[in-house]
Amino acid sequence: MFVVVSDIKIKPELVEDFKKWFSEANQVVSKFDGFVSRRLLETKDGQHRVLVEFESLEKFGKMHQSPEHEQLHSKASSFMDTPPSPKFYNVVVS
């Protein structure tokens, strides 16, 4: 299992729009081979993090290089103050 955790900073006035768009975007991402899950996390003080799980780095990489992902990433960036800050992990115990 491969996991990406990205801290994101959403423009405050666009948080609700981003949440709606994120749910819609999940419909696109979920069609990729190896997709496991994609979640938007929110702290009590309103900070956000995206958690993405794929079966493998290779399958995540294929999705990441697709035209569909390019469109999603471009749209996601329009909601953010700064680019995402991703960290990549391999699940070693579950």
C-alpha positions in Angstrom: 0.0 0.0 0.0 1.2 3.5 -0.9 0.0 6.6 0.9 0.3 10.3 0.1 -0.4 12.9 2.9 -0.5 16.5 1.7 -0.9 19.6 3.9 -3.0 22.1 2.0 -3.9 25.7 2.7 -7.3 26.5 1.2 -8.4 30.1 0.7 -10.7 30.8 3.6 -13.6 32.1 1.4 -13.4 28.9 -0.7 -13.4 26.1 1.9 -17.0 25.1 1.3 -16.6 25.2 -2.5 -13.4 23.1 -2.2 -15.2 20.5 -0.1 -17.9 20.1 -2.7 -15.4 20.0 -5.5 -13.2 17.4 -3.6 -16.2 15.1 -3.3 -16.9 15.4 -7.1 -13.2 14.9 -7.9 -13.2 11.7 -5.9 -15.5 10.2 -8.6 -12.8 10.8 -11.2 -9.8 9.5 -9.1 -11.7 6.4 -7.9 -11.8 5.1 -11.5 -8.0 4.6 -11.6 -6.5 1.2 -11.3 -5.1 0.7 -7.8 -7.2 3.5 -6.1 -8.0 2.7 -2.5 -9.2 6.0 -1.0 -8.9 9.8 -1.0 -10.0 11.8 2.0 -10.0 15.5 3.1 -9.2 15.9 6.7 -9.9 19.0 8.8 -8.5 20.0 12.3 -10.6 21.7 14.9 -8.9 25.0 14.0 -9.7 24.6 10.3 -6.4 23.3 8.8 -6.7 20.8 6.0 -4.8 17.7 4.9 -5.5 15.3 2.0 -4.9 11.6 2.5 -4.6 9.4 -0.7 -4.2 5.6 -0.7 -3.2 3.5 -3.7 -2.2 -0.1 -4.0 1.3 0.8 -5.1 3.6 3.7 -6.0 3.5 2.6 -9.7 -0.3 2.8 -9.9 -0.3 6.1 -8.1 2.3 7.3 -10.6 0.2 6.3 -13.6 -2.8 8.2 -12.2 -0.5 11.2 -11.4 0.6 11.4 -15.0 -2.8 11.2 -16.6 -4.7 14.1 -18.3 -7.5 13.7 -15.8 -5.1 14.3 -12.9 -3.6 17.3 -14.6 -7.1 18.9 -14.8 -7.9 18.0 -11.2 -4.6 19.4 -9.9 -5.1 22.6 -11.9 -8.6 23.1 -10.5 -7.5 22.2 -6.9 -4.7 24.8 -7.1 -7.2 27.5 -7.8 -8.7 26.9 -4.3 -5.4 27.1 -2.5 -3.2 29.9 -1.1 0.0 27.8 -1.6 0.8 24.6 -3.4 0.2 21.3 -1.5 3.0 20.0 0.6 3.0 16.2 0.0 4.8 13.4 1.9 5.0 9.9 0.5 4.8 6.7 2.5 4.8 3.0 2.0 2.6 1.1 4.5 5.0 -1.4 6.2 2.6 -2.7 8.9 -1.2 -2.6 8.9 
